[in-house]
Amino acid sequence: MSGPVVGFAGLTHLGLVSAVGTASKGIRVVGYDGDSERVRNINAGMLPVVEPDLDDMAREFAGNLSFTDKLADLAQCEMVYISTDVPTDDRGQSDLSGIAKSIESVIAALNPNALLIILCQVPPGFTRKLPLPAERLYYQVETLVFGRAVERATKPERFIIGCADPSQPLPASYAKVLGAFGCPLLPMLYESAELAKIAINCCLVASVTVANTLAELSERIGADWSEIAPALKLDRRIGAYSYLAPGLGIAGGNLERDLATVLRLSEQCGSEASVIAAYLTNSKHRRDWALRMVHREVFSRKPDAKLGLLGLAYKENTHSTKNSPSLALIENLHPWPITVYDPVVPASAAAHPKVTAVPSALDVARGADALIVMTPWPQFRELRAADIAAAMAGNIVIDPFGVLDGPALRAAGIAHFVLGKPERAGA
């Protein structure tokens, strides 16, 4: 595909994946970041982001990609996306200062007819206030999902586009770029698009909260949530792709930010949003499931137990540890020695005085009184129950996501505890 040159300002997770995904459609892409070292590493093939297939795709479409630390190089672009990740604090509040600086510098570097498109998530009302003519200013809802970012960047379900006047056609160059992805386009007001992203995440949180609440009930009454979820997915009112797998609360930062935004806006506007506060309460309760299990099943029997922990990332297939349930668990286990392994995240990410890193997943189990699987990395599924049983000193496996082979563990004499399932001891 020949045509517009597209710029991405900001080469953190969102920007880098989006740049590579756009280049895969035959579009020439210029990626800019003010961090010279980051740009050098990217040009050397050392990507600062862990995502399945990203490295291979960056190599395959390198002919359409150029990366620079020179702001002036964006002047060749017909449109530039502001694509820097937006950091959040512990209360889910966004820090927009870096985004504001990036926008200011990029506007100064744009050619006079170029479009500016805000891709990073901003609160409702942000885009309309920017100092550009309406016909050159757009907001596009990002679809980044950690661990599935390449899939989402190359095969989007739809593009939600914030405009000053959605009744007007999109600029031809912008429409051509979006058209290369072959998905529906949904133009709407700036504020509608900004709120649409939050609405999507609120619906996801609702599904997660329902699953977590009823999975916990399943554990208590002897039901098995994994048997119930498929029945819900066959209900057309709920759907096959619903987030119905129980988890350890809401993590990663983006969902928490959107809930905090809804609470803040509701307070300012005088609307009622207590259900959102309930989601956060439920999330905090569910996050501590593993901690409750450790105290009940392990420390109650052996107060000086040694723990082995698999996984530090907040989810599989990503290096992100933002609001990681694993790190939260470790923070609450300071008196106890813990052996840890994660295929991507170093042990230094854990704030704990007695953490020891080991070179493999099985080494975590050696001499452990309890093994805790906190991140469902695919490679952990390769662990054999017999090897785990032989390596451990104890017989407790706390495996929230059911990564390991439960029947085989129980046959080997291991008690296996999983979210949403009845408590099952070893044979």
Secondary structure in CASP SS format (residue, H / E / C, confidence):
PFRMAT SS
TARGET T0000
AUTHOR 0000-0000-0000
METHOD secondary structure of the structure
MODEL  1
M C 1.00
S C 1.00
G C 1.00
P C 1.00
V E 1.00
V E 1.00
G E 1.00
F E 1.00
A E 1.00
G C 1.00
L C 1.00
T C 1.00
H H 1.00
L H 1.00
G H 1.00
L H 1.00
V H 1.00
S H 1.00
A H 1.00
V H 1.00
G H 1.00
T H 1.00
A H 1.00
S C 1.00
K C 1.00
G C 1.00
I C 1.00
R E 1.00
V E 1.00
V E 1.00
G E 1.00
Y E 1.00
D C 1.00
G C 1.00
D C 1.00
S H 1.00
E H 1.00
R H 1.00
V H 1.00
R H 1.00
N H 1.00
I H 1.00
N H 1.00
A C 1.00
G C 1.00
M C 1.00
L C 1.00
P C 1.00
V C 1.00
V C 1.00
E C 1.00
P C 1.00
D C 1.00
L H 1.00
D H 1.00
D H 1.00
M H 1.00
A H 1.00
R H 1.00
E H 1.00
F C 1.00
A H 1.00
G H 1.00
N H 1.00
L E 1.00
S E 1.00
F E 1.00
T E 1.00
D C 1.00
K C 1.00
L H 1.00
A H 1.00
D H 1.00
L H 1.00
A H 1.00
Q H 1.00
C C 1.00
E C 1.00
M E 1.00
V E 1.00
Y E 1.00
I E 1.00
S C 1.00
T C 1.00
D C 1.00
V C 1.00
P C 1.00
T E 1.00
D C 1.00
D C 1.00
R C 1.00
G C 1.00
Q C 1.00
S E 1.00
D C 1.00
L C 1.00
S H 1.00
G H 1.00
I H 1.00
A H 1.00
K H 1.00
S H 1.00
I H 1.00
E H 1.00
S H 1.00
V H 1.00
I H 1.00
A H 1.00
A H 1.00
L C 1.00
N C 1.00
P C 1.00
N C 1.00
A C 1.00
L E 1.00
L E 1.00
I E 1.00
I E 1.00
L C 1.00
C C 1.00
Q C 1.00
V C 1.00
P C 1.00
P C 1.00
G C 1.00
F C 1.00
T H 1.00
R H 1.00
K H 1.00
L C 1.00
P C 1.00
L C 1.00
P C 1.00
A H 1.00
E H 1.00
R H 1.00
L E 1.00
Y E 1.00
Y E 1.00
Q E 1.00
V C 1.00
E C 1.00
T C 1.00
L C 1.00
V C 1.00
F C 1.00
G C 1.00
R C 1.00
A H 1.00
V H 1.00
E H 1.00
R H 1.00
A H 1.00
T H 1.00
K C 1.00
P C 1.00
E C 1.00
R C 1.00
F E 1.00
I E 1.00
I E 1.00
G E 1.00
C E 1.00
A C 1.00
D C 1.00
P C 1.00
S C 1.00
Q C 1.00
P C 1.00
L C 1.00
P C 1.00
A H 1.00
S H 1.00
Y H 1.00
A H 1.00
K H 1.00
V H 1.00
L H 1.00
G H 1.00
A C 1.00
F C 1.00
G C 1.00
C C 1.00
P C 1.00
L E 1.00
L E 1.00
P E 1.00
M E 1.00
L E 1.00
Y H 1.00
E H 1.00
S H 1.00
A H 1.00
E H 1.00
L H 1.00
A H 1.00
K H 1.00
I H 1.00
A H 1.00
I H 1.00
N H 1.00
C H 1.00
C H 1.00
L H 1.00
V H 1.00
A H 1.00
S H 1.00
V H 1.00
T H 1.00
V H 1.00
A H 1.00
N H 1.00
T H 1.00
L H 1.00
A H 1.00
E H 1.00
L H 1.00
S H 1.00
E H 1.00
R H 1.00
I H 1.00
G C 1.00
A C 1.00
D C 1.00
W H 1.00
S H 1.00
E H 1.00
I H 1.00
A H 1.00
P H 1.00
A H 1.00
L H 1.00
K H 1.00
L C 1.00
D C 1.00
R C 1.00
R C 1.00
I C 1.00
G C 1.00
A C 1.00
Y C 1.00
S C 1.00
Y C 1.00
L C 1.00
A C 1.00
P C 1.00
G C 1.00
L C 1.00
G C 1.00
I C 1.00
A C 1.00
G C 1.00
G C 1.00
N H 1.00
L H 1.00
E H 1.00
R H 1.00
D H 1.00
L H 1.00
A H 1.00
T H 1.00
V H 1.00
L H 1.00
R H 1.00
L H 1.00
S H 1.00
E H 1.00
Q H 1.00
C H 1.00
G C 1.00
S C 1.00
E C 1.00
A C 1.00
S H 1.00
V H 1.00
I H 1.00
A H 1.00
A H 1.00
Y H 1.00
L H 1.00
T H 1.00
N H 1.00
S H 1.00
K H 1.00
H H 1.00
R H 1.00
R H 1.00
D C 1.00
W H 1.00
A H 1.00
L H 1.00
R H 1.00
M H 1.00
V H 1.00
H H 1.00
R H 1.00
E H 1.00
V H 1.00
F H 1.00
S C 1.00
R C 1.00
K C 1.00
P C 1.00
D C 1.00
A C 1.00
K C 1.00
L E 1.00
G E 1.00
L E 1.00
L E 1.00
G C 1.00
L C 1.00
A C 1.00
Y C 1.00
K C 1.00
E C 1.00
N C 1.00
T C 1.00
H C 1.00
S C 1.00
T C 1.00
K C 1.00
N C 1.00
S C 1.00
P H 1.00
S H 1.00
L H 1.00
A H 1.00
L H 1.00
I H 1.00
E H 1.00
N C 1.00
L C 1.00
H C 1.00
P C 1.00
W C 1.00
P C 1.00
I E 1.00
T E 1.00
V E 1.00
Y E 1.00
D C 1.00
P C 1.00
V C 1.00
V C 1.00
P C 1.00
A H 1.00
S H 1.00
A H 1.00
A C 1.00
A C 1.00
H C 1.00
P C 1.00
K C 1.00
V E 1.00
T E 1.00
A E 1.00
V C 1.00
P C 1.00
S C 1.00
A H 1.00
L H 1.00
D H 1.00
V H 1.00
A H 1.00
R C 1.00
G C 1.00
A C 1.00
D C 1.00
A E 1.00
L E 1.00
I E 1.00
V E 1.00
M C 1.00
T C 1.00
P C 1.00
W C 1.00
P H 1.00
Q H 1.00
F H 1.00
R H 1.00
E H 1.00
L C 1.00
R C 1.00
A H 1.00
A H 1.00
D H 1.00
I H 1.00
A H 1.00
A H 1.00
A H 1.00
M C 1.00
A C 1.00
G C 1.00
N C 1.00
I E 1.00
V E 1.00
I E 1.00
D C 1.00
P C 1.00
F C 1.00
G C 1.00
V C 1.00
L C 1.00
D C 1.00
G H 1.00
P H 1.00
A H 1.00
L H 1.00
R H 1.00
A H 1.00
A C 1.00
G C 1.00
I C 1.00
A E 1.00
H E 1.00
F E 1.00
V C 1.00
L C 1.00
G C 1.00
K C 1.00
P C 1.00
E C 1.00
R E 1.00
A C 1.00
G C 1.00
A C 1.00
END
